[in-house]
Amino acid sequence: MVASAEEAAFEVGIKFGTLYHQFAGTPVSPESAESLETAIEEAIENQPHCVDVTVDILEAELEAELAGAPADYTELTGRFMEVEVVVDYEGTQAVARMAMDDGYPLMELVEIGA
């Protein structure tokens, strides 16, 4: 099980790296948030061993960022989303989440097991 747990943890880390670095900087507005959530989830779920991705773009934070701004969109960053990724590697599941921690988008392994 140790090898499977290590592989599952590695795989969930790869998914998060892809998710964050592929989509950070994408133009987003409160109106486009839902469709972008779906696009990110479906793109990352294509990767091997990925069984579930949940992306929540924080529309209230977007609206606050855009209040008084000259544009009606901003760049997607970690501070505007909460994410959960689940992978299954040979029967071992790894669950990781991303949320802001002291101004930094922290990605953390929160569960691993059968």
C-alpha positions in Angstrom: 0.0 0.0 0.0 2.9 2.4 0.6 3.8 2.5 -3.1 0.2 3.0 -4.0 -0.2 5.8 -1.4 3.0 7.5 -2.6 1.8 7.2 -6.3 -1.6 8.5 -5.4 -0.1 11.5 -3.6 2.2 12.2 -6.5 -0.7 12.0 -9.0 -2.9 14.4 -7.0 0.1 16.8 -6.9 0.5 16.6 -10.7 -3.2 17.4 -11.1 -2.9 20.5 -8.9 0.2 21.7 -10.6 -1.5 21.4 -14.0 -4.7 23.0 -12.8 -3.1 26.0 -11.2 -0.4 26.8 -13.8 -2.6 26.2 -16.8 -5.6 28.3 -15.6 -3.9 31.1 -13.5 -4.2 34.3 -15.5 -7.3 33.3 -17.3 -9.7 36.3 -17.6 -12.7 35.8 -15.3 -15.7 37.8 -14.3 -18.7 36.9 -12.0 -20.7 36.2 -15.2 -18.1 33.7 -16.6 -17.1 32.1 -13.3 -19.5 29.1 -13.6 -18.5 28.2 -17.1 -14.8 28.5 -16.2 -15.4 26.2 -13.2 -16.8 23.6 -15.5 -14.1 24.0 -18.0 -11.3 23.5 -15.4 -13.1 20.5 -13.8 -13.6 18.8 -17.1 -10.1 19.5 -18.4 -8.3 18.2 -15.2 -10.6 15.1 -15.0 -9.2 14.0 -18.4 -5.9 13.2 -16.7 -5.0 9.6 -15.7 -6.3 8.4 -12.3 -8.4 11.6 -11.7 -11.8 10.7 -10.5 -13.2 14.0 -9.3 -12.4 17.7 -9.5 -14.5 20.4 -7.8 -13.7 24.1 -8.5 -15.5 26.9 -6.7 -14.7 30.3 -8.1 -15.5 32.8 -5.3 -17.8 35.2 -7.0 -18.1 37.5 -4.0 -14.3 38.0 -4.0 -14.4 38.6 -7.8 -17.1 41.3 -7.3 -15.2 42.9 -4.5 -12.0 43.0 -6.7 -13.9 44.5 -9.6 -15.8 47.2 -7.6 -14.7 50.5 -9.0 -12.2 48.8 -11.4 -11.9 50.1 -15.0 -12.5 46.6 -16.4 -15.3 44.1 -15.9 -13.0 41.1 -15.5 -9.8 40.2 -13.7 -7.2 37.4 -13.8 -7.9 34.1 -12.1 -5.6 33.5 -9.2 -5.7 31.2 -6.2 -7.4 33.8 -4.0 -10.5 33.6 -6.2 -11.0 29.8 -6.0 -11.3 26.8 -3.8 -10.5 23.4 -5.3 -10.7 19.8 -4.4 -9.1 17.0 -6.5 -9.5 13.3 -6.0 -7.4 10.6 -7.6 -7.5 6.9 -7.4 -4.3 5.0 -8.0 -4.6 1.2 -7.9 -7.4 1.4 -5.3 -5.8 4.1 -3.1 -7.5 7.5 -3.1 -5.8 10.8 -2.5 -7.8 13.9 -1.8 -6.1 17.3 -2.0 -7.6 20.8 -1.5 -6.5 24.3 -2.3 -7.5 27.4 -0.3 -5.9 30.6 0.7 -3.7 30.5 3.8 -2.1 33.8 4.9 -2.5 35.2 1.4 -1.0 32.2 -0.4 -2.9 29.5 -2.3 -2.0 26.5 -0.3 -2.5 23.1 -1.9 -2.5 20.3 0.7 -3.0 16.6 0.8 -5.9 16.1 3.2 -6.7 12.4 2.9 -5.1 9.2 1.6 -6.4 5.7 1.9 -8.4 2.9 0.4 
